[in-house]
Amino acid sequence: MFSTPKSLQRRTGRFGVGRSEYLKQLLNEYENQLTNSECKLQLLANLANFSYDPINYDYLRELNIIDLFLDCLKMHTDDDYVHYALAGLCNMSADKINCKLIIEKNPTILICLVKCFFSTRLDIVLNSMVTLMFLCNHNEQEKNELIQRNEIRECLEKYSQSKDVRLSNMAKLFLQDYFP
């Protein structure tokens, strides 16, 4: 459920840490050299979870969390990091402003997302599909690049035959909307 400023204030209390400050603390801890990998992964997961609610978008943009997600997507080979980075991007890409920032900050995002189509982890494949769909909804150039790529169509056609209903339905929807 999405939050309202009033509900955030009620949960925070008079003397609690505000949302912006809390997100800043998470980011600072993530960026701390002494933070171990397992803790960083948990912090990344927390940031991805906060990115589902539009009330947090301004805070996340101010803290350049999109950059963090994009960096994790580009630099990490660990599937867990890729999963949480993609989940965060997927959550944030429902917003037109965030889509624009994602594309501006990483013009090669299409390549990164297509690479994720071939992951062995279903959650990564699904998040990459949804993120790509959101980006294409808000950017005609991305959409035009996408429909020219035969490997994407072939992959989606294969996935549309999957026994996994989520994957099959998402692939069919993707083909229907972007590959007429």
C-alpha positions as CSV (number, residue, x, y, z in Angstrom):
1,M,0.0,0.0,0.0
2,F,1.2,3.5,-0.8
3,S,2.0,5.9,2.0
4,T,0.8,9.4,2.5
5,P,2.8,12.2,4.3
6,K,0.3,11.9,7.2
7,S,0.8,8.1,7.5
8,L,4.6,8.6,7.4
9,Q,4.5,11.2,10.2
10,R,2.3,8.9,12.3
11,R,4.7,5.9,11.9
12,T,7.7,8.1,12.5
13,G,6.5,9.8,15.6
14,R,7.5,13.2,16.9
15,F,11.1,12.2,17.8
16,G,11.7,9.6,15.1
17,V,14.1,9.7,12.1
18,G,12.3,11.1,9.0
19,R,12.1,9.1,5.8
20,S,14.7,11.2,4.0
21,E,17.2,10.9,6.9
22,Y,16.6,7.2,7.2
23,L,17.2,6.5,3.5
24,K,20.4,8.7,3.8
25,Q,21.5,6.5,6.7
26,L,20.9,3.3,4.6
27,L,22.9,4.7,1.7
28,N,25.8,5.9,4.0
29,E,26.0,2.5,5.6
30,Y,26.0,0.8,2.1
31,E,28.8,3.1,0.9
32,N,30.9,2.6,4.0
33,Q,34.1,0.6,3.1
34,L,33.8,-1.4,6.3
35,T,30.3,-2.8,5.6
36,N,30.6,-6.4,4.7
37,S,29.0,-7.9,1.6
38,E,26.1,-9.6,3.3
39,C,25.1,-6.4,5.1
40,K,25.5,-4.4,1.8
41,L,23.1,-6.9,0.2
42,Q,20.5,-6.4,2.9
43,L,20.9,-2.6,2.6
44,L,20.4,-2.8,-1.1
45,A,17.3,-4.9,-0.6
46,N,15.9,-2.3,1.9
47,L,16.5,0.5,-0.6
48,A,14.8,-1.6,-3.3
49,N,11.8,-2.1,-1.0
50,F,11.5,1.6,-0.3
51,S,11.5,2.3,-4.1
52,Y,8.1,0.7,-4.6
53,D,6.2,3.7,-3.0
54,P,6.0,6.9,-5.0
55,I,6.1,8.9,-1.8
56,N,9.8,7.9,-1.6
57,Y,10.7,8.8,-5.2
58,D,11.9,12.4,-4.4
59,Y,14.0,11.2,-1.5
60,L,15.5,8.4,-3.6
61,R,16.2,10.8,-6.5
62,E,17.9,13.3,-4.2
63,L,20.2,10.5,-2.9
64,N,21.0,9.3,-6.4
65,I,19.7,5.8,-5.5
66,I,19.0,5.2,-9.2
67,D,22.8,5.5,-9.8
68,L,23.4,2.9,-7.0
69,F,20.9,0.5,-8.7
70,L,22.5,1.0,-12.1
71,D,26.0,0.6,-10.8
72,C,25.0,-2.7,-9.1
73,L,23.4,-3.9,-12.3
74,K,26.6,-3.1,-14.3
75,M,29.3,-4.1,-11.9
76,H,28.0,-7.1,-9.9
77,T,27.9,-10.6,-11.2
78,D,26.3,-11.9,-8.0
79,D,22.7,-12.7,-8.8
80,D,21.5,-11.4,-5.5
81,Y,22.9,-7.9,-6.1
82,V,21.5,-8.0,-9.7
83,H,18.1,-9.1,-8.3
84,Y,17.8,-6.3,-5.8
85,A,19.2,-3.6,-8.2
86,L,16.7,-4.7,-10.8
87,A,13.8,-4.8,-8.3
88,G,14.6,-1.2,-7.3
89,L,14.8,-0.1,-10.9
90,C,11.6,-1.9,-11.7
91,N,9.8,-0.3,-8.8
92,M,11.1,3.2,-9.7
93,S,10.6,2.8,-13.5
94,A,6.8,3.0,-13.1
95,D,7.4,6.8,-12.8
96,K,8.0,8.8,-16.0
97,I,10.6,11.1,-14.3
98,N,12.5,8.1,-13.0
99,C,12.4,6.4,-16.5
100,K,14.0,9.5,-18.0
101,L,16.7,9.6,-15.3
102,I,17.4,5.8,-15.8
103,I,17.9,6.3,-19.5
104,E,19.9,9.5,-19.1
105,K,22.2,8.0,-16.5
106,N,22.8,4.8,-18.4
107,P,22.1,5.0,-22.2
108,T,23.1,1.4,-22.5
109,I,20.4,0.2,-20.1
110,L,18.7,-1.7,-22.9
111,I,21.8,-3.9,-23.2
112,C,21.9,-4.5,-19.5
113,L,18.3,-5.4,-19.3
114,V,18.4,-7.7,-22.3
115,K,21.4,-9.5,-20.8
116,C,19.2,-10.1,-17.7
117,F,16.6,-11.8,-20.0
118,F,18.9,-14.7,-20.2
119,S,19.4,-15.1,-16.5
120,T,18.8,-18.5,-14.9
121,R,16.8,-16.7,-12.1
122,L,13.2,-16.2,-12.9
123,D,12.9,-13.1,-10.6
124,I,15.7,-11.4,-12.6
125,V,14.1,-12.3,-15.9
126,L,10.7,-11.0,-14.8
127,N,12.0,-7.8,-13.3
128,S,14.1,-7.0,-16.4
129,M,11.0,-7.5,-18.6
130,V,8.8,-5.2,-16.5
131,T,11.5,-2.6,-16.3
132,L,12.1,-2.7,-20.0
133,M,8.3,-2.4,-20.6
134,F,8.1,0.7,-18.3
135,L,11.1,2.3,-20.0
136,C,9.6,1.7,-23.4
137,N,6.3,3.2,-22.4
138,H,8.0,6.4,-21.6
139,N,10.6,6.5,-24.3
140,E,9.9,6.0,-28.0
141,Q,13.6,5.7,-28.9
142,E,14.1,2.8,-26.4
143,K,10.9,1.2,-27.9
144,N,12.2,1.5,-31.4
145,E,15.6,0.0,-30.5
146,L,13.9,-2.8,-28.7
147,I,11.7,-4.0,-31.6
148,Q,14.7,-4.2,-33.9
149,R,16.3,-6.8,-31.8
150,N,15.5,-10.3,-33.0
151,E,17.2,-12.0,-30.0
152,I,14.6,-10.4,-27.7
153,R,11.7,-11.5,-29.8
154,E,13.1,-15.0,-30.0
155,C,13.7,-15.1,-26.3
156,L,10.1,-13.9,-25.6
157,E,8.6,-16.4,-28.0
158,K,10.5,-19.1,-26.1
159,Y,9.3,-17.8,-22.7
160,S,5.7,-17.5,-23.9
161,Q,5.8,-21.3,-24.1
162,S,7.1,-21.7,-20.5
163,K,5.3,-23.9,-18.0
164,D,5.7,-21.0,-15.5
165,V,2.5,-19.0,-15.8
166,R,4.1,-15.7,-14.7
167,L,6.9,-16.0,-17.3
168,S,4.5,-17.2,-20.0
169,N,2.0,-14.4,-19.4
170,M,4.6,-11.7,-19.1
171,A,6.3,-12.8,-22.4
172,K,2.9,-13.0,-24.2
173,L,2.0,-9.5,-23.0
174,F,5.4,-8.1,-24.0
175,L,5.1,-9.6,-27.5
176,Q,1.6,-8.3,-27.9
177,D,2.4,-4.8,-26.8
178,Y,5.9,-4.3,-28.4
179,F,6.2,-6.8,-31.2
180,P,3.0,-6.5,-33.3
